[in-house]
Amino acid sequence: MADPIQVPRPHPATLDTQMLLRACEVGKGRAGGPGGQHRNKVETLVTMLHLPTGLEAHAGERRSAEENRRRALFRLRLRLALEARAPVPLGEVRSELWKSRCDRNGRLACNPEHDDYPAMLAEALDVIWACGLDVKKASLRLCCTASQLVGLLADHPAALARLNDARAAADLAPLRR
């Protein structure tokens, strides 16, 4: 498994849409598969390449190019959250988004299909990596429970798998939901 890509703050998964798209090369093409004649005649496949990291995402399962653009952007944000790490400052690390999604009891509220999820995932993984892959320390810095933090990662199975791979390489026990 490759080491995460190091990126400057703010993490690219947390950028607003226009800023993120300025750092991307966006392409269109034809998508294969089911969908009838319309799909085969119109370029609805959308590919996004994040130039600073070289990470790519695409979507072509919808007939609408605009819907595929939204899906590709969401997938790019997830991929950035998973594979890129930004430095974590000393002191308060929680973003305003994190604070708005975490209650006083340390419970997190963010559906994995929501547009905020990739930013939450990126923030969680950045802090976990900064804490030496120690989820308990990371949960203290993020003011949530360790089980809520692991649950956030488990909502995107590739994130939990990536963390467990890194933990195994560091001779740490794997995490389970």
HUBEL-V427628 format. One record per residue. N is the residue number from 1. RES is the residue in one small letter. SS is DSSP state (h for helix, s for strand, l for the rest). NEAR is the number of other C-alpha atoms within 12 Angstrom. D_CENTER is the distance of its C-alpha to the mean C-alpha in Angstrom with 2 decimals. Layout:
n->{N	N}
res->{RES	RES}
ss->{SS	SS}
near->{NEAR	NEAR}
d_center->{D_CENTER	D_CENTER}
This chain:
n->{1	2	3	4	5	6	7	8	9	10	11	12	13	14	15	16	17	18	19	20	21	22	23	24	25	26	27	28	29	30	31	32	33	34	35	36	37	38	39	40	41	42	43	44	45	46	47	48	49	50	51	52	53	54	55	56	57	58	59	60	61	62	63	64	65	66	67	68	69	70	71	72	73	74	75	76	77	78	79	80	81	82	83	84	85	86	87	88	89	90	91	92	93	94	95	96	97	98	99	100	101	102	103	104	105	106	107	108	109	110	111	112	113	114	115	116	117	118	119	120	121	122	123	124	125	126	127	128	129	130	131	132	133	134	135	136	137	138	139	140	141	142	143	144	145	146	147	148	149	150	151	152	153	154	155	156	157	158	159	160	161	162	163	164	165	166	167	168	169	170	171	172	173	174	175	176	177}
res->{m	a	d	p	i	q	v	p	r	p	h	p	a	t	l	d	t	q	m	l	l	r	a	c	e	v	g	k	g	r	a	g	g	p	g	g	q	h	r	n	k	v	e	t	l	v	t	m	l	h	l	p	t	g	l	e	a	h	a	g	e	r	r	s	a	e	e	n	r	r	r	a	l	f	r	l	r	l	r	l	a	l	e	a	r	a	p	v	p	l	g	e	v	r	s	e	l	w	k	s	r	c	d	r	n	g	r	l	a	c	n	p	e	h	d	d	y	p	a	m	l	a	e	a	l	d	v	i	w	a	c	g	l	d	v	k	k	a	s	l	r	l	c	c	t	a	s	q	l	v	g	l	l	a	d	h	p	a	a	l	a	r	l	n	d	a	r	a	a	a	d	l	a	p	l	r	r}
ss->{l	l	l	l	s	s	s	l	l	l	l	h	h	h	l	l	h	h	h	h	h	h	l	s	s	s	s	s	s	l	l	l	l	l	l	h	h	h	h	h	h	l	l	l	s	s	s	s	s	s	l	l	l	l	s	s	s	s	s	l	l	l	l	l	h	h	h	h	h	h	h	h	h	h	h	h	h	h	h	h	h	h	h	s	s	s	l	l	l	l	l	l	l	l	l	h	h	h	h	h	h	s	l	l	l	l	l	s	l	l	l	l	l	l	l	l	h	h	h	h	h	h	h	h	h	h	h	h	h	h	l	l	l	l	h	h	h	h	h	h	h	h	l	l	l	h	h	h	h	h	h	h	h	h	l	l	h	h	h	h	h	h	h	h	h	h	h	h	h	l	l	l	l	l	l	l	l}
near->{14	12	15	26	23	23	24	19	20	25	38	43	43	37	28	20	22	12	15	27	27	17	23	26	23	27	24	23	22	27	28	21	16	13	18	14	14	18	22	20	15	21	26	32	33	35	33	36	28	31	20	21	27	19	30	28	30	35	33	34	27	29	27	23	28	20	19	31	31	29	28	35	38	36	34	44	41	40	36	42	41	40	36	40	33	31	25	30	18	11	10	16	28	28	26	16	26	32	24	18	28	25	18	14	14	22	24	33	26	28	20	24	20	20	25	30	32	40	43	45	49	44	44	53	45	45	38	37	33	24	24	21	31	30	38	24	21	31	34	24	31	39	31	30	24	28	22	31	43	34	28	40	38	25	27	30	21	19	35	29	23	30	39	30	22	27	23	16	17	15	13	16	16	21	27	20	18}
d_center->{17.61	16.83	15.95	12.62	13.04	14.29	13.54	15.51	14.72	13.31	9.82	9.35	6.13	8.76	11.57	13.68	14.02	17.20	16.16	13.16	15.59	18.22	16.33	16.00	18.68	18.77	21.11	22.77	24.66	26.18	24.42	26.54	26.97	28.38	28.88	32.41	34.08	31.98	28.84	30.81	32.39	29.56	26.64	23.73	21.25	18.66	17.05	14.81	15.00	13.34	16.61	15.93	13.72	15.10	11.91	12.72	11.88	14.67	16.08	19.76	20.47	21.75	25.02	23.79	22.30	20.85	19.07	17.78	16.63	14.59	13.13	12.48	10.79	8.39	7.89	7.68	4.97	2.94	5.34	5.34	2.92	5.08	8.03	8.76	10.44	12.25	15.56	16.20	19.50	22.39	23.27	21.16	17.44	16.25	15.20	17.14	14.25	13.98	17.77	18.02	15.91	17.75	21.47	24.37	24.36	20.89	19.49	16.00	15.87	12.76	12.85	9.90	11.28	11.44	10.13	9.38	7.06	3.58	6.05	7.53	5.23	5.19	8.77	9.65	8.93	10.68	13.50	13.89	14.32	16.63	18.57	19.33	17.11	19.24	17.47	20.65	20.81	17.20	17.97	21.08	19.39	16.98	20.02	18.81	20.10	18.90	18.98	16.75	14.15	14.54	14.48	11.08	9.85	12.41	11.16	8.74	11.55	10.08	8.33	11.83	13.55	12.06	13.04	16.33	17.04	16.78	18.89	21.36	21.78	22.61	25.01	23.21	23.31	20.46	18.80	19.40	18.45}
